[in-house]
Amino acid sequence: MNTLFEKIKQAIKDDFYEVAEKQKQSNPISLLNQYLRESEAEVKKASKLIERQKLLKDEFYKEWKQAETMADRRRHQGEIALEAGAEDLSEIALREQAQYEERAERLKQGYENSMNQLEELEHKYREMKLKLKDMHMKRLELMGQENIVIMKNKMNRVLKESEFGIPAENLENIEKLFDREEKKANDEYDISLFDARIQQLAKEINKQETGELRNNS
């Protein structure tokens, strides 16, 4: 029994969330808020990518300059070895000089590529931030439109209803009912007044007849 109850409760909960989600999806401001959150998350990712790219660029630059320094050192060492007649050392120095120069060239190219990539990322990042600002402005515009729609709906309800919250057509029926009751009360009053006057006339006639009888006797 408990298991069945839990299943029913979960099914009701799922239906509720499904309806709530559909209502949320049909609301343009809710959709825009969701898109804003997703865009803000992407902007944060882009910011982190830029920081990583800057580190990569700095690393390329450092390695490039170190390779250039080592190439110059091996060149200078090769010259010293050649002057000293140590041709074997001179050959080693010249070979390593070439290796460092080749490495320096690759690192220089990597540095330049990382610079171009960084500029592209920063350009895209600025575009994303501007787009995000535009979306925030659009959200404010939609909120303003939503306020107008809500106010118009409330005003329409006020115009259609009386100050007591009664629909206009029902209010007309109530007014007609009061009119009928008022007419009925007036008719009853007129009838009561008529009866009272007739009763008064009857009393006067009775007095006259009584007086005549006394005079004759």
Secondary structure as UniProt FT lines:
FT   HELIX           2..26
FT   HELIX           28..83
FT   TURN            84..85
FT   HELIX           87..160
FT   TURN            163..164
FT   HELIX           168..216
//
